[in-house]
Amino acid sequence: MKPIIGIIGRKSQSFTGKDIDIVYLDIEKKIYENGGIPLVINNLYFMEYLDICDGFILQGGDDIDKNNLNIIKVLFDRDIPLLGICLGMQEMGICYNGIEFEVENHLNTNHDIIINKNSLLYDIVKAYKIRVNSRHKWCIKDSNLYVSAKDKNNLIEAIEGKNKLFFLGLQWHPENLDDIYSKRIFTYFVKTCIIYKANKKS
């Protein structure tokens, strides 16, 4: 049975002014291509999905959602797989005492990052340096989570929860890259969700 992976929707408005949740289709596609079933979730009803989903993704976006901070704590405490992307990573960092600050020159760029060899991220991508995309204007610092990667300016590019099944935040957007490293990230994440699903039944 394929794992069901909940994608936390981002709050937005339709062109008629109606409140909506949005999901990035590239994320859904990556989950499906790697053997998972994507399920979009309104974060207000998150607890109803805990027993349904085998892992979760926090997407990128523009504004911190305080409801997501509570979600992150639940997933961390219960050791449920979580992949945070861009703003999702920032929310993870803030949830564990990180400080958000504004940066320049990170909108619509590509740059190298250096990966800590003593990290889950390194075990996944199997590389010390990779090139990533970037479209954000905020970063985090001083989080209690383990720093997996930084750029040449010492800005945090990835964080993770040590000794967790999968609790990984990435500042970039692997769903928009077709390289082997992005493939490995989604493959590993979905496989971990399969493991979590099997352990739930045992």
JOTA-V659878 format. One record per residue. N is the residue number from 1. RES is the residue in one small letter. PSI is psi as a letter, one per 30 degrees, with the letter a starting at -180 (NA if undefined). Layout:
N;RES;PSI
N;RES;PSI
This chain:
1;m;k
2;k;k
3;p;k
4;i;k
5;i;j
6;g;k
7;i;j
8;i;j
9;g;l
10;r;k
11;k;k
12;s;a
13;q;k
14;s;l
15;f;f
16;t;g
17;g;g
18;k;k
19;d;k
20;i;l
21;d;k
22;i;l
23;v;k
24;y;k
25;l;f
26;d;e
27;i;e
28;e;e
29;k;e
30;k;e
31;i;e
32;y;e
33;e;f
34;n;g
35;g;g
36;g;l
37;i;j
38;p;k
39;l;j
40;v;k
41;i;k
42;n;k
43;n;f
44;l;f
45;y;g
46;f;e
47;m;f
48;e;f
49;y;f
50;l;e
51;d;f
52;i;e
53;c;l
54;d;g
55;g;l
56;f;l
57;i;k
58;l;j
59;q;l
60;g;l
61;g;a
62;d;e
63;d;k
64;i;k
65;d;j
66;k;f
67;n;e
68;n;f
69;l;e
70;n;e
71;i;e
72;i;e
73;k;e
74;v;e
75;l;e
76;f;e
77;d;e
78;r;g
79;d;h
80;i;k
81;p;k
82;l;k
83;l;j
84;g;k
85;i;k
86;c;c
87;l;e
88;g;e
89;m;e
90;q;e
91;e;e
92;m;e
93;g;e
94;i;e
95;c;f
96;y;h
97;n;g
98;g;l
99;i;k
100;e;k
101;f;l
102;e;k
103;v;l
104;e;l
105;n;g
106;h;g
107;l;k
108;n;h
109;t;l
110;n;k
111;h;l
112;d;k
113;i;l
114;i;k
115;i;k
116;n;k
117;k;f
118;n;i
119;s;l
120;l;e
121;l;e
122;y;e
123;d;e
124;i;e
125;v;f
126;k;h
127;a;k
128;y;e
129;k;k
130;i;l
131;r;k
132;v;l
133;n;l
134;s;k
135;r;i
136;h;l
137;k;g
138;w;k
139;c;l
140;i;l
141;k;l
142;d;g
143;s;l
144;n;f
145;l;l
146;y;k
147;v;j
148;s;f
149;a;l
150;k;l
151;d;a
152;k;f
153;n;g
154;n;g
155;l;k
156;i;k
157;e;f
158;a;k
159;i;l
160;e;l
161;g;j
162;k;k
163;n;g
164;k;l
165;l;e
166;f;j
167;f;i
168;l;k
169;g;k
170;l;k
171;q;f
172;w;a
173;h;i
174;p;f
175;e;f
176;n;g
177;l;k
178;d;g
179;d;l
180;i;e
181;y;e
182;s;e
183;k;e
184;r;e
185;i;e
186;f;e
187;t;e
188;y;e
189;f;e
190;v;e
191;k;e
192;t;e
193;c;e
194;i;e
195;i;e
196;y;e
197;k;e
198;a;e
199;n;f
200;k;e
201;k;f
202;s;NA
